[in-house]
């Protein structure tokens, strides 16, 4: 649409029969606090009996393109497979900022953003059982049931976040995001390791984690700033 308008303006400017007018429109840009919840974590409480948790999110518009953002929540997760079973329970906090790269038209408030987070989790872990590898094919692997509880564990990580937020109704938004996480510090249980981190998820090789989420949020307006945008009017015939 912008390319089409560009060529039209060249044509009209080179013609002596037509003149082009521009009109400056002023409209308010909304600044406020957007509060939301993670839909995946909320729904998982219903369909997954081994999970309890929630995540609240918030962002505040600092200037035209930048937002201060944070997420906080709680997770309690039980997992069991052929090799071990454990429960991780704790709180997490993520703080950072994000930049909106979407050029909204008039009073639209949609976002296509890239941002970063610093994440922190404080959690406990209980190792219910694990299988001992004997290293000998003639002996069966033994299952141990230590019920080993470790408290005061923590993890710190950095996160790269890419996402969108679309205004579906006045001040009501649906969002989606993906994230890449890098763990740089952790306090681990004695004689074992952290198996899951609230807010981070499961760790993969190289201390790397990935995540995604869907959210619904509501914007509480605090103030509005006038923004000027120029538009091309319908060409007029010269007298």
Secondary structure, 3 states (H helix, E strand, C coil): CHHHHHHHHHHHHCCCCEECCEEEEEEEEEEEEEEEEEHHHHHHHHHCCCEEEEEEEEEEECCCCEEEEEEEEEEEEEEECCCEEEEEEEEEEEEEEEEECCCCCCCCCCEEEEEEEEEEEEEEEEEEEEEECCCCCCCCCEEECCCEEEEEEEEEEEEEEEEEEEEEECCEEEEEEEEEEEEEEEECCCCCCCCCECCCECCEHHHEEEEEEEEEEEEEEEEEEEEEEEEECCCEECC
